Amino acid sequence: MKQIGINTDYITLGQFLKLSDCISTGGQAKFFVVDTKIEVNGQAENRRGRKLVPQDVVTVEGFGQFEVVSS
């Protein structure tokens, strides 16, 4: 599991996808969450505005599993 560090209280799923190199630009997030199976803590998620906090586990089909951590 890869760890993605954030230095704020939370990060949106769209920002997270860019930070984790699943997408190259933030504009791709809208379409990516519709076309790709994404789970947050085992629950399906398709809202790019979903707030992620440290200790959340995100699974992105084709990219792997990530954990949000405080940096």
N, CA, C and O atoms as a GROMACS GRO file, in nm:
protein
  284
    1MET      N    1   0.085  -0.118   0.000
    1MET     CA    2   0.000   0.000   0.000
    1MET      C    3   0.089   0.124   0.000
    1MET      O    4   0.181   0.137   0.081
    2LYS      N    5   0.061   0.214  -0.092
    2LYS     CA    6   0.137   0.338  -0.100
    2LYS      C    7   0.076   0.440  -0.006
    2LYS      O    8  -0.046   0.446   0.012
    3GLN      N    9   0.162   0.522   0.055
    3GLN     CA   10   0.113   0.626   0.145
    3GLN      C   11   0.123   0.761   0.075
    3GLN      O   12   0.225   0.794   0.013
    4ILE      N   13   0.015   0.839   0.086
    4ILE     CA   14   0.010   0.973   0.028
    4ILE      C   15  -0.002   1.071   0.143
    4ILE      O   16  -0.101   1.071   0.216
    5GLY      N   17   0.100   1.156   0.159
    5GLY     CA   18   0.102   1.251   0.269
    5GLY      C   19   0.032   1.381   0.236
    5GLY      O   20   0.048   1.435   0.126
    6ILE      N   21  -0.045   1.431   0.331
    6ILE     CA   22  -0.109   1.563   0.316
    6ILE      C   23  -0.071   1.648   0.437
    6ILE      O   24  -0.046   1.595   0.546
    7ASN      N   25  -0.066   1.779   0.417
    7ASN     CA   26  -0.030   1.868   0.528
    7ASN      C   27  -0.147   1.959   0.567
    7ASN      O   28  -0.128   2.065   0.627
    8THR      N   29  -0.269   1.916   0.532
    8THR     CA   30  -0.391   1.986   0.568
    8THR      C   31  -0.482   1.887   0.641
    8THR      O   32  -0.449   1.769   0.653
    9ASP      N   33  -0.596   1.936   0.690
    9ASP     CA   34  -0.689   1.848   0.762
    9ASP      C   35  -0.750   1.742   0.671
    9ASP      O   36  -0.776   1.630   0.714
   10TYR      N   37  -0.772   1.779   0.544
   10TYR     CA   38  -0.833   1.687   0.449
   10TYR      C   39  -0.789   1.722   0.308
   10TYR      O   40  -0.730   1.827   0.283
   11ILE      N   41  -0.820   1.632   0.214
   11ILE     CA   42  -0.794   1.654   0.073
   11ILE      C   43  -0.913   1.596  -0.002
   11ILE      O   44  -0.969   1.495   0.039
   12THR      N   45  -0.953   1.659  -0.112
   12THR     CA   46  -1.065   1.605  -0.188
   12THR      C   47  -1.017   1.487  -0.272
   12THR      O   48  -0.898   1.476  -0.303
   13LEU      N   49  -1.109   1.401  -0.309
   13LEU     CA   50  -1.075   1.285  -0.390
   13LEU      C   51  -1.011   1.328  -0.522
   13LEU      O   52  -0.917   1.265  -0.568
   14GLY      N   53  -1.062   1.435  -0.583
   14GLY     CA   54  -1.005   1.485  -0.708
   14GLY      C   55  -0.860   1.528  -0.692
   14GLY      O   56  -0.776   1.495  -0.776
   15GLN      N   57  -0.830   1.600  -0.585
   15GLN     CA   58  -0.692   1.642  -0.557
   15GLN      C   59  -0.605   1.521  -0.528
   15GLN      O   60  -0.490   1.514  -0.571
   16PHE      N   61  -0.661   1.426  -0.454
   16PHE     CA   62  -0.588   1.304  -0.419
   16PHE      C   63  -0.548   1.226  -0.544
   16PHE      O   64  -0.435   1.178  -0.553
   17LEU      N   65  -0.639   1.213  -0.638
   17LEU     CA   66  -0.609   1.138  -0.761
   17LEU      C   67  -0.493   1.200  -0.837
   17LEU      O   68  -0.412   1.128  -0.894
   18LYS      N   69  -0.485   1.331  -0.838
   18LYS     CA   70  -0.373   1.399  -0.903
   18LYS      C   71  -0.244   1.378  -0.823
   18LYS      O   72  -0.140   1.349  -0.882
   19LEU      N   73  -0.251   1.393  -0.693
   19LEU     CA   74  -0.134   1.377  -0.606
   19LEU      C   75  -0.078   1.235  -0.612
   19LEU      O   76   0.043   1.215  -0.600
   20SER      N   77  -0.165   1.138  -0.629
   20SER     CA   78  -0.122   0.997  -0.633
   20SER      C   79  -0.084   0.952  -0.773
   20SER      O   80  -0.055   0.834  -0.795
   21ASP      N   81  -0.083   1.044  -0.869
   21ASP     CA   82  -0.046   1.016  -1.008
   21ASP      C   83  -0.141   0.922  -1.080
   21ASP      O   84  -0.101   0.857  -1.177
   22CYS      N   85  -0.265   0.915  -1.036
   22CYS     CA   86  -0.366   0.837  -1.109
   22CYS      C   87  -0.414   0.916  -1.230
   22CYS      O   88  -0.450   0.858  -1.333
   23ILE      N   89  -0.415   1.048  -1.219
   23ILE     CA   90  -0.449   1.137  -1.330
   23ILE      C   91  -0.341   1.245  -1.338
   23ILE      O   92  -0.270   1.270  -1.241
   24SER      N   93  -0.331   1.307  -1.455
   24SER     CA   94  -0.225   1.408  -1.470
   24SER      C   95  -0.274   1.551  -1.447
   24SER      O   96  -0.194   1.639  -1.413
   25THR      N   97  -0.404   1.576  -1.464
   25THR     CA   98  -0.458   1.709  -1.439
   25THR      C   99  -0.586   1.699  -1.358
   25THR      O  100  -0.656   1.598  -1.364
   26GLY      N  101  -0.616   1.803  -1.285
   26GLY     CA  102  -0.738   1.804  -1.204
   26GLY      C  103  -0.864   1.797  -1.287
   26GLY      O  104  -0.966   1.746  -1.241
   27GLY      N  105  -0.859   1.848  -1.409
   27GLY     CA  106  -0.975   1.845  -1.497
   27GLY      C  107  -1.018   1.705  -1.537
   27GLY      O  108  -1.133   1.684  -1.576
   28GLN      N  109  -0.928   1.611  -1.529
   28GLN     CA  110  -0.960   1.473  -1.565
   28GLN      C  111  -1.039   1.402  -1.456
   28GLN      O  112  -1.100   1.298  -1.482
   29ALA      N  113  -1.041   1.456  -1.336
   29ALA     CA  114  -1.102   1.389  -1.220
   29ALA      C  115  -1.250   1.360  -1.243
   29ALA      O  116  -1.299   1.253  -1.208
   30LYS      N  117  -1.322   1.456  -1.300
   30LYS     CA  118  -1.466   1.441  -1.320
   30LYS      C  119  -1.498   1.315  -1.399
   30LYS      O  120  -1.588   1.239  -1.363
   31PHE      N  121  -1.425   1.293  -1.506
   31PHE     CA  122  -1.449   1.178  -1.591
   31PHE      C  123  -1.389   1.050  -1.532
   31PHE      O  124  -1.445   0.942  -1.547
   32PHE      N  125  -1.275   1.063  -1.465
   32PHE     CA  126  -1.205   0.948  -1.408
   32PHE      C  127  -1.290   0.878  -1.303
   32PHE      O  128  -1.297   0.755  -1.301
   33VAL      N  129  -1.355   0.955  -1.215
   33VAL     CA  130  -1.435   0.894  -1.108
   33VAL      C  131  -1.559   0.825  -1.163
   33VAL      O  132  -1.612   0.734  -1.099
   34VAL      N  133  -1.606   0.865  -1.280
   34VAL     CA  134  -1.722   0.800  -1.341
   34VAL      C  135  -1.680   0.670  -1.410
   34VAL      O  136  -1.752   0.571  -1.404
   35ASP      N  137  -1.563   0.671  -1.474
   35ASP     CA  138  -1.518   0.558  -1.555
   35ASP      C  139  -1.437   0.454  -1.478
   35ASP      O  140  -1.416   0.344  -1.529
   36THR      N  141  -1.392   0.485  -1.357
   36THR     CA  142  -1.301   0.398  -1.284
   36THR      C  143  -1.362   0.358  -1.150
   36THR      O  144  -1.422   0.440  -1.081
   37LYS      N  145  -1.346   0.232  -1.113
   37LYS     CA  146  -1.396   0.185  -0.984
   37LYS      C  147  -1.303   0.236  -0.874
   37LYS      O  148  -1.184   0.206  -0.872
   38ILE      N  149  -1.360   0.314  -0.782
   38ILE     CA  150  -1.284   0.372  -0.671
   38ILE      C  151  -1.358   0.339  -0.542
   38ILE      O  152  -1.480   0.354  -0.534
   39GLU      N  153  -1.283   0.294  -0.442
   39GLU     CA  154  -1.341   0.267  -0.310
   39GLU      C  155  -1.266   0.346  -0.205
   39GLU      O  156  -1.143   0.357  -0.210
   40VAL      N  157  -1.340   0.402  -0.111
   40VAL     CA  158  -1.282   0.471   0.004
   40VAL      C  159  -1.326   0.394   0.127
   40VAL      O  160  -1.445   0.385   0.157
   41ASN      N  161  -1.229   0.338   0.198
   41ASN     CA  162  -1.257   0.257   0.317
   41ASN      C  163  -1.356   0.145   0.286
   41ASN      O  164  -1.444   0.114   0.367
   42GLY      N  165  -1.341   0.083   0.168
   42GLY     CA  166  -1.424  -0.030   0.130
   42GLY      C  167  -1.560   0.004   0.070
   42GLY      O  168  -1.636  -0.086   0.033
   43GLN      N  169  -1.592   0.133   0.062
   43GLN     CA  170  -1.720   0.177   0.007
   43GLN      C  171  -1.700   0.242  -0.130
   43GLN      O  172  -1.610   0.324  -0.146
   44ALA      N  173  -1.782   0.206  -0.227
   44ALA     CA  174  -1.772   0.265  -0.361
   44ALA      C  175  -1.789   0.416  -0.351
   44ALA      O  176  -1.873   0.466  -0.276
   45GLU      N  177  -1.709   0.488  -0.429
   45GLU     CA  178  -1.714   0.635  -0.426
   45GLU      C  179  -1.700   0.690  -0.567
   45GLU      O  180  -1.614   0.647  -0.644
   46ASN      N  181  -1.787   0.787  -0.602
   46ASN     CA  182  -1.778   0.851  -0.734
   46ASN      C  183  -1.791   1.003  -0.725
   46ASN      O  184  -1.817   1.069  -0.825
   47ARG      N  185  -1.772   1.058  -0.605
   47ARG     CA  186  -1.777   1.203  -0.588
   47ARG      C  187  -1.635   1.258  -0.579
   47ARG      O  188  -1.562   1.224  -0.486
   48ARG      N  189  -1.596   1.339  -0.674
   48ARG     CA  190  -1.459   1.392  -0.672
   48ARG      C  191  -1.438   1.490  -0.557
   48ARG      O  192  -1.323   1.519  -0.522
   49GLY      N  193  -1.544   1.540  -0.499
   49GLY     CA  194  -1.534   1.633  -0.387
   49GLY      C  195  -1.531   1.565  -0.252
   49GLY      O  196  -1.525   1.632  -0.149
   50ARG      N  197  -1.536   1.433  -0.250
   50ARG     CA  198  -1.533   1.357  -0.123
   50ARG      C  199  -1.408   1.396  -0.044
   50ARG      O  200  -1.297   1.393  -0.097
   51LYS      N  201  -1.426   1.432   0.081
   51LYS     CA  202  -1.314   1.473   0.165
   51LYS      C  203  -1.246   1.350   0.223
   51LYS      O  204  -1.310   1.264   0.284
   52LEU      N  205  -1.116   1.341   0.204
   52LEU     CA  206  -1.036   1.232   0.258
   52LEU      C  207  -0.953   1.286   0.373
   52LEU      O  208  -0.896   1.395   0.365
   53VAL      N  209  -0.945   1.210   0.480
   53VAL     CA  210  -0.868   1.249   0.597
   53VAL      C  211  -0.762   1.143   0.624
   53VAL      O  212  -0.771   1.031   0.573
   54PRO      N  213  -0.660   1.178   0.705
   54PRO     CA  214  -0.559   1.077   0.737
   54PRO      C  215  -0.622   0.947   0.789
   54PRO      O  216  -0.721   0.950   0.863
   55GLN      N  217  -0.565   0.837   0.749
   55GLN     CA  218  -0.604   0.701   0.779
   55GLN      C  219  -0.711   0.646   0.685
   55GLN      O  220  -0.748   0.529   0.695
   56ASP      N  221  -0.763   0.729   0.592
   56ASP     CA  222  -0.854   0.677   0.490
   56ASP      C  223  -0.773   0.591   0.394
   56ASP      O  224  -0.659   0.622   0.362
   57VAL      N  225  -0.834   0.482   0.349
   57VAL     CA  226  -0.772   0.392   0.252
   57VAL      C  227  -0.850   0.402   0.122
   57VAL      O  228  -0.971   0.381   0.120
   58VAL      N  229  -0.780   0.434   0.014
   58VAL     CA  230  -0.842   0.451  -0.117
   58VAL      C  231  -0.790   0.343  -0.211
   58VAL      O  232  -0.669   0.326  -0.226
   59THR      N  233  -0.882   0.272  -0.274
   59THR     CA  234  -0.846   0.171  -0.372
   59THR      C  235  -0.892   0.219  -0.509
   59THR      O  236  -1.010   0.248  -0.529
   60VAL      N  237  -0.798   0.228  -0.603
   60VAL     CA  238  -0.829   0.274  -0.738
   60VAL      C  239  -0.798   0.160  -0.834
   60VAL      O  240  -0.684   0.115  -0.845
   61GLU      N  241  -0.901   0.113  -0.903
   61GLU     CA  242  -0.884   0.002  -0.996
   61GLU      C  243  -0.776   0.034  -1.099
   61GLU      O  244  -0.781   0.137  -1.166
   62GLY      N  245  -0.680  -0.055  -1.112
   62GLY     CA  246  -0.572  -0.038  -1.208
   62GLY      C  247  -0.452   0.039  -1.155
   62GLY      O  248  -0.348   0.045  -1.220
   63PHE      N  249  -0.466   0.100  -1.036
   63PHE     CA  250  -0.357   0.179  -0.979
   63PHE      C  251  -0.313   0.129  -0.842
   63PHE      O  252  -0.200   0.156  -0.800
   64GLY      N  253  -0.400   0.057  -0.772
   64GLY     CA  254  -0.362   0.002  -0.643
   64GLY      C  255  -0.433   0.067  -0.526
   64GLY      O  256  -0.535   0.134  -0.539
   65GLN      N  257  -0.373   0.043  -0.410
   65GLN     CA  258  -0.432   0.088  -0.284
   65GLN      C  259  -0.341   0.194  -0.220
   65GLN      O  260  -0.219   0.181  -0.220
   66PHE      N  261  -0.404   0.296  -0.167
   66PHE     CA  262  -0.332   0.408  -0.107
   66PHE      C  263  -0.387   0.438   0.031
   66PHE      O  264  -0.505   0.416   0.058
   67GLU      N  265  -0.301   0.488   0.119
   67GLU     CA  266  -0.345   0.535   0.250
   67GLU      C  267  -0.310   0.682   0.262
   67GLU      O  268  -0.198   0.723   0.230
   68VAL      N  269  -0.406   0.760   0.310
   68VAL     CA  270  -0.384   0.902   0.333
   68VAL      C  271  -0.318   0.915   0.470
   68VAL      O  272  -0.368   0.862   0.568
   69VAL      N  273  -0.205   0.986   0.477
   69VAL     CA  274  -0.133   1.005   0.603
   69VAL      C  275  -0.100   1.153   0.621
   69VAL      O  276  -0.091   1.228   0.523
   70SER      N  277  -0.081   1.194   0.745
   70SER     CA  278  -0.037   1.332   0.773
   70SER      C  279   0.112   1.340   0.746
   70SER      O  280   0.188   1.250   0.781
   71SER      N  281   0.154   1.450   0.684
   71SER     CA  282   0.297   1.466   0.658
   71SER      C  283   0.354   1.582   0.737
   71SER      O  284   0.474   1.610   0.727
   0.00000   0.00000   0.00000
